């Protein structure tokens, strides 16, 4: 197989030792030098004159011994001789820090397909696909749209080292896949593996792995009048500074589901029939379920409160239009807000300010801890059809191997994403996420404000990835 190398020209494939993904002392030197000089990977890429993603592959060990041109440029940059750099490239990282060695798999590039709902934050999936660490799978969370809905025949695939266009304001030709869309692709045989909320996995599917999400990063989007009504429902344990910030007009630190329930109940007691917008079969639905079932003696009816809509509507329609459509579908009802992921909240506020000249407020929302004081965590299951495993599938052996590699890479991505903090974040990763979730605004510029917004959205989310016992017993 031929690959593209240092300067984008065609080169021969690397040796087996170079493709194991094992970090070396050269990997450490390159990363330490970049961080010491406060350089992003793209900055060092320009200095050394290498192609996109080359720095990342050397730092992670996907490239063992780089090409001579790269070594000469790095020698001039660091002051070390080329021979010294070659020597470092042939020495493995300290044994206590070495990444697990992953054998090469006997499968062709993109032999299988993986689809996940765009409403799932999807960071481990996107991160692994963008860095080219799961080449066995083509990965998608969106497709081309047409007047009748999603065009499943035209999925938009995430590409290694290239940020895929993502649904959002002004991108009417794209539609974000919903969980139901993912099930449709799996049942049609147009996807091999899917990621779905754990509460909707049908019986004819098996779970092969689980992405556990801390459920941070969810937001309640509303108008000023509703925003102000939330002020008296800040949890008592939040400090005075949080209250002062909220009262001054800035966004609150967090609002628990019990607090939002109190707002809904007070509106209903005043004679209004209020509704909350959300996308079906997503984490937003779980937030609203928690709100409605919070008090057993005075439970709210979930079907009387929710209003279903699609991600594409969140990306393109002003809140004013959504209120009208909700009232048309449910006469006498008033849409007071929408529960969404932070990227969708960003799109909503952008569309509203542009088209309706009105400002929307974003309130971070957290689950109220249960009776035992434990916070909620949600699971997204990696699933496949039961009939995909068995002797009738001629690619069964390759599929098993690809799934094993997939689960390891997602576990590794989750661990790295959990380390995203303001002063220790890998800026190349932040740029990837900022562009994928369209936090960049106009001009696709990743400035300090964009980095701050991205870290605020993803820095508090904690992921874990585990192999599923049922899936493993079926697979192995």
C-alpha positions in Angstrom: 0.0 0.0 0.0 1.3 3.5 -0.9 0.9 6.4 1.6 1.5 10.1 1.6 4.5 11.3 3.5 6.3 14.3 5.0 5.7 16.8 2.2 2.6 15.3 0.7 4.5 13.3 -1.9 4.1 9.5 -2.4 6.4 7.4 -0.3 6.8 3.7 0.4 4.9 2.3 3.5 6.6 2.4 6.8 8.2 -0.7 8.4 6.3 -2.8 10.9 8.2 -1.1 13.8 7.0 2.3 12.6 3.3 1.5 12.5 2.7 0.0 16.0 1.7 3.2 17.6 4.5 2.9 20.3 5.8 6.2 21.6 9.6 6.7 21.5 12.0 9.1 23.2 11.8 11.2 20.0 8.0 11.4 20.5 8.7 12.8 24.0 11.4 15.2 22.8 9.1 16.7 20.1 6.1 17.1 22.4 8.3 18.6 25.3 10.0 21.0 22.9 6.6 22.2 21.5 5.0 22.7 25.0 8.1 24.4 26.4 8.0 26.9 23.6 4.2 27.2 23.8 3.7 26.1 20.2 0.6 24.4 18.8 1.1 21.4 16.6 0.1 23.6 13.6 2.7 26.2 14.5 5.5 23.6 14.7 4.2 22.1 11.5 4.7 25.4 9.7 8.2 25.8 11.2 9.3 22.4 10.1 7.5 22.5 6.7 5.7 19.2 7.2 2.2 18.1 6.1 -1.0 18.2 8.1 -1.1 15.7 11.0 2.6 14.7 10.7 3.5 16.3 14.1 0.7 14.4 15.8 1.7 11.1 14.3 5.3 11.5 15.4 4.2 12.5 18.9 1.9 9.6 19.3 4.3 7.1 17.8 2.2 6.3 14.7 5.4 7.3 12.9 8.5 5.7 14.5 11.5 7.0 12.6 10.5 10.1 10.6 11.8 10.9 7.1 15.2 12.5 6.7 13.9 15.9 5.6 11.8 16.1 8.8 14.8 15.1 10.9 17.0 17.7 9.3 14.4 20.4 10.0 13.9 19.2 13.6 17.7 19.2 14.0 17.9 22.9 13.0 15.0 23.7 15.4 16.2 21.8 18.5 20.0 22.0 18.1 20.4 18.2 18.2 22.2 16.2 15.5 20.3 14.1 13.0 22.1 11.0 14.4 21.0 11.9 17.9 17.4 12.2 16.7 17.5 8.9 14.9 18.8 7.2 18.0 16.0 8.6 20.1 13.5 7.4 17.5 14.7 3.8 18.1 14.3 3.9 21.8 10.9 3.1 23.3 9.4 5.4 25.9 9.9 4.4 29.6 8.1 1.1 30.1 5.8 2.6 32.8 4.5 5.1 30.2 4.5 3.1 27.0 1.1 2.9 25.3 -0.3 -0.6 24.8 1.0 -2.2 21.7 -1.7 -2.7 19.1 -1.0 -5.3 16.4 -1.9 -4.5 12.8 -5.2 -5.9 11.8 -5.9 -7.9 8.7 -8.6 -5.6 7.4 -8.7 -3.1 4.6 -9.0 0.6 5.1 -12.7 1.6 5.9 -13.9 -1.9 5.4 -16.7 -1.3 7.9 -19.0 1.6 8.8 -19.9 3.2 12.1 -22.8 5.8 12.6 -23.7 7.8 15.7 -26.4 10.3 16.4 -25.0 13.9 16.2 -26.9 14.7 19.4 -24.5 12.3 21.2 -21.5 14.5 22.1 -19.5 11.9 20.2 -16.1 13.3 21.2 -14.2 10.0 21.6 -15.7 8.8 18.3 -14.9 12.0 16.4 -11.4 12.3 18.0 -10.3 8.7 17.1 -11.7 9.0 13.6 -10.2 12.4 12.9 -6.7 11.3 14.1 -6.9 8.3 11.8 -6.7 5.7 14.6 -9.7 3.6 13.5 -9.0 3.3 9.7 -11.0 0.0 9.7 -14.2 2.1 10.1 -15.7 4.9 8.1 -17.4 7.1 10.7 -20.4 9.5 10.2 -22.9 11.5 12.2 -24.5 13.5 9.4 -25.8 13.1 5.9 -27.1 15.1 3.0 -30.6 16.3 3.3 -33.5 16.6 0.8 -37.0 17.9 1.0 -38.3 14.6 2.2 -35.7 14.2 5.0 -32.3 12.6 5.5 -30.7 11.1 2.3 -29.2 8.0 3.8 -27.4 7.3 0.5 -25.1 10.3 1.0 -23.5 10.1 4.5 -20.8 12.7 5.3 -17.8 10.8 6.6 -15.3 12.1 9.1 -11.8 12.2 7.5 -8.4 11.8 9.1 -6.6 15.2 9.5 -9.5 17.1 8.0 -12.4 18.7 9.9 -15.6 17.5 8.3 -18.4 20.1 7.7 -20.9 19.9 10.5 -24.6 20.8 10.5 -25.3 24.3 11.8 -26.5 27.7 10.8 -26.5 28.2 7.0 -25.8 24.5 6.2 -29.2 23.5 5.1 -27.9 20.8 2.8 -26.7 18.8 5.7 -28.8 16.9 8.3 -27.6 15.6 11.6 -28.3 11.9 12.2 -30.8 11.1 15.0 -30.7 7.9 17.0 -33.6 6.6 14.9 -31.6 7.3 11.7 -28.7 5.3 13.1 -31.1 2.3 13.7 -32.4 2.7 10.2 -28.9 2.5 8.7 -28.0 -0.5 10.8 -31.2 -2.4 9.8 -30.6 -1.6 6.1 -27.1 -3.0 6.4 -25.6 0.4 5.5 -23.7 0.6 8.8 -22.1 -2.2 10.7 -21.8 -0.6 14.2 -23.9 2.2 15.7 -23.8 4.3 18.9 -27.2 4.8 20.6 -28.6 5.9 24.0 -28.7 2.9 26.2 -32.4 3.1 26.9 -33.5 2.5 23.2 -31.4 -0.5 22.1 -33.9 -3.0 20.5 -33.8 -6.7 21.3 -32.4 -7.7 17.9 -29.2 -5.9 18.6 -26.3 -6.8 20.9 -24.2 -4.4 22.9 -20.5 -4.6 22.2 -19.3 -1.6 24.3 -20.4 1.3 26.3 -19.5 5.0 26.3 -20.3 6.4 29.8 -20.9 10.2 29.8 -21.0 12.4 32.9 -23.9 14.3 31.3 -22.1 17.7 31.8 -22.3 20.2 28.9 -26.1 20.2 28.6 -27.8 23.6 28.4 -31.3 25.0 28.8 -31.8 27.8 26.2 -34.6 30.3 26.9 -35.6 34.0 26.6 -34.8 36.6 29.2 -38.1 36.4 31.0 -37.7 32.7 31.7 -34.0 33.2 32.5 -34.9 35.6 35.3 -37.4 33.1 36.7 -34.6 30.6 37.2 -32.8 33.0 39.5 -34.5 31.9 42.7 -33.9 28.2 41.9 -30.1 28.1 42.1 -29.1 25.3 44.5 -28.4 26.6 48.0 -24.9 25.1 48.0 -23.8 27.4 45.2 -21.8 30.3 46.6 -22.8 34.0 46.7 -20.5 34.8 43.7 -22.6 32.5 41.5 -25.8 34.3 42.6 -24.2 37.7 42.0 -23.1 36.7 38.6 -26.6 35.4 37.7 -28.3 38.5 39.1 -26.0 40.8 37.0 -27.3 39.3 33.8 -24.5 36.8 33.0 -25.1 33.1 32.7 -25.6 31.1 35.9 -22.9 28.5 36.9 -25.5 25.7 36.8 -29.2 25.0 37.3 -30.3 21.6 38.6 -33.3 19.7 37.2 -35.1 20.3 40.4 -34.8 24.0 39.9 -36.1 23.9 36.4 -39.0 21.7 37.6 -39.9 24.5 40.0 -40.0 27.0 37.1 -42.2 24.7 35.0 -44.6 24.0 37.9 -44.9 27.7 38.8 -45.8 28.5 35.2 -48.4 25.7 35.1 -49.9 26.9 38.4 -50.3 30.4 36.9 -52.6 28.8 34.2 -50.0 28.4 31.4 -49.4 25.1 29.5 -45.6 25.3 29.0 -43.5 22.9 27.0 -39.7 22.2 26.7 -38.2 21.4 23.3 -35.8 18.5 22.9 -34.7 15.9 20.4 -36.2 12.4 21.1 -34.0 9.6 22.3 -31.2 11.8 23.5 -29.7 13.0 26.7 -32.1 16.0 26.6 -35.0 13.5 26.9 -33.4 12.0 30.0 -33.1 15.5 31.6 -36.8 16.2 31.0 -37.7 12.7 32.3 -35.8 13.5 35.5 -37.6 16.9 35.8 -41.0 15.2 35.5 -40.3 12.3 37.9 -38.5 14.4 40.5 -41.4 14.4 43.1 -43.5 11.3 43.3 -46.4 13.0 44.9 -46.7 15.8 42.3 -45.2 14.3 39.1 -45.5 16.1 35.9 -46.7 14.3 32.8 -43.7 13.9 30.4 -45.9 13.9 27.3 -47.6 17.1 28.4 -44.3 18.9 28.8 -42.1 17.8 25.9 -42.0 18.9 22.3 -40.0 16.8 19.9 -37.8 18.4 17.2 -34.7 17.5 15.1 -31.2 18.7 15.4 -31.4 20.3 12.0 -34.3 22.5 13.3 -32.1 23.7 16.2 -29.4 24.6 13.7 -31.5 26.7 11.4 -34.7 28.0 13.0 -34.9 31.1 15.3 -36.6 30.5 18.7 -39.4 32.7 17.6 -40.3 30.3 14.7 -40.0 27.3 17.1 -42.5 28.9 19.5 -45.0 29.4 16.6 -44.6 25.8 15.4 -45.0 24.4 18.9 -48.2 26.4 19.5 -49.5 25.2 16.1 -48.9 21.6 17.0 -50.1 22.0 20.6 -52.7 24.7 20.8 -52.5 27.0 23.9 -49.0 25.7 24.7 -46.1 28.0 25.2 -42.5 26.9 24.4 -40.4 28.4 27.2 -37.1 26.8 26.3 -35.1 24.0 24.8 -32.7 21.5 26.4 -29.7 20.8 24.1 -25.9 20.1 24.0 -23.7 23.2 24.1 -22.9 23.1 20.3 -26.6 23.2 19.5 -27.1 26.0 22.0 -24.4 28.0 20.3 -26.2 27.5 16.9 -29.6 28.5 18.4 -28.3 31.7 19.9 -26.5 32.5 16.7 -29.6 32.0 14.5 -31.8 34.0 16.9 -29.6 37.0 17.1 -29.1 37.0 13.3 -32.6 36.6 12.2 -34.9 37.7 15.0 -32.6 40.3 16.6 -33.5 38.9 20.0 -31.1 37.5 22.6 -31.4 34.0 23.9 -29.9 32.9 27.3 -28.0 29.7 27.9 -28.2 28.1 31.4 -26.0 25.1 32.1 -28.2 22.4 33.6 -27.2 19.4 35.7 -29.1 16.4 37.0 -30.2 16.8 40.6 -28.4 14.1 42.7 -30.6 11.1 43.6 -31.7 10.1 47.1 -28.3 8.6 47.8 -26.5 11.8 46.7 -25.2 10.3 43.5 -25.1 12.2 40.2 -26.5 10.7 37.1 -24.3 9.3 34.3 -25.7 8.3 31.0 -24.6 5.4 28.8 -24.4 5.3 25.0 -24.2 1.7 23.7 -22.1 0.6 20.8 -24.4 -1.9 19.1 -24.6 -4.2 16.1 -27.3 -6.5 14.6 -27.2 -10.0 16.1 -27.1 -11.5 12.6 -23.8 -9.9 11.8 -22.0 -12.4 14.0 -22.0 -16.0 12.8 -20.6 -18.3 10.1 -22.9 -16.8 7.4 -20.9 -13.5 7.5 -17.7 -14.1 5.4 -16.0 -11.1 7.1 -16.8 -12.2 10.7 -13.1 -12.7 11.7 -12.1 -9.3 10.3 -15.1 -7.6 12.0 -14.2 -9.1 15.4 -10.7 -7.8 15.1 -11.8 -4.4 14.0 -14.3 -4.1 16.9 -11.5 -5.0 19.4 -9.3 -2.3 18.0 -12.2 0.2 18.0 -12.9 -0.3 21.6 -9.3 0.2 22.6 -9.0 3.4 20.6 -12.2 4.8 22.1 -11.0 4.0 25.6 -7.7 5.8 24.8 -9.5 8.8 23.3 -11.8 9.1 26.4 -8.8 9.1 28.7 -7.1 11.9 26.8 -10.2 14.0 26.5 -10.7 13.7 30.3 -7.4 15.5 30.7 -8.7 18.6 28.9 -8.2 21.5 31.3 -7.6 25.1 30.8 -3.8 25.0 31.5 -3.0 21.5 30.3 -5.1 21.1 27.2 -3.6 19.9 23.9 -4.4 22.9 21.6 -4.4 20.7 18.5 -7.3 18.7 20.1 -9.1 21.9 21.1 -8.9 23.2 17.6 -10.3 19.9 16.3 -13.2 20.0 18.6 -13.8 23.8 18.1 -14.1 23.3 14.4 -16.1 20.1 14.5 -18.7 21.6 16.8 -18.6 25.0 15.0 -17.6 27.1 18.0 -15.4 29.2 15.6 -18.1 31.5 14.3 -17.2 33.4 11.2 -13.9 32.9 9.4 -13.2 29.6 11.0 -10.7 31.3 13.3 -9.7 29.5 16.5 -8.9 32.5 18.8 -8.6 32.7 22.6 -12.4 33.3 22.9 -13.1 30.1 20.8 -10.7 28.1 22.9 -12.3 29.3 26.1 -15.8 28.5 24.8 -14.7 25.0 23.7 -13.0 24.2 27.1 -16.1 25.4 28.9 -18.2 23.1 26.9 -16.0 19.9 26.9 -13.6 20.4 29.8 -16.1 19.3 32.5 -17.3 16.2 30.7 -15.9 12.9 31.8 -16.0 9.9 29.6 -15.3 6.2 30.2 -15.4 3.4 27.7 -15.9 -0.2 28.6 -16.2 -3.5 26.8 -19.7 -5.0 27.2 -19.8 -8.5 28.7 -22.8 -9.6 26.5 -21.0 -8.3 23.4 -17.7 -10.0 24.3 -19.3 -13.4 24.9 -21.1 -13.1 21.6 -18.0 -11.9 19.7 -15.3 -14.1 21.3 
